[in-house]
């Protein structure tokens, strides 16, 4: 029996170092939805300290902040994406979708 072939494309963006990829993208999507880095990390079964490190490393590599954070208090804390982060996330998602669509077409032409 012949096995069916599949493929996978993973996009990582680099400056001098790895700047942005599927992990930080997923984390930022969760922050958008949950309005909290801690809640986003928890939803991904990730330690808050790891999420914070991922965000800080990406910010350093990109050269701009990704989150506006508010420390807890009477009304609790929270986080929202900066304008730059929102633009980066939308651009990344769009690029990945276009690349996937082209990859699907090329894969079908080449292997099927």
Secondary structure, 3 states (H helix, E strand, C coil): CCCCCCCCCCCCEECCCEEECHHHHHHHHHHHHHCCHHHHHHHCCCCHHHHHHHHHHHHHHHCCCCEEEECCCCCCCEEEECHHHHHHHHHHHHHHHHHHHHHHHHHHHHHC
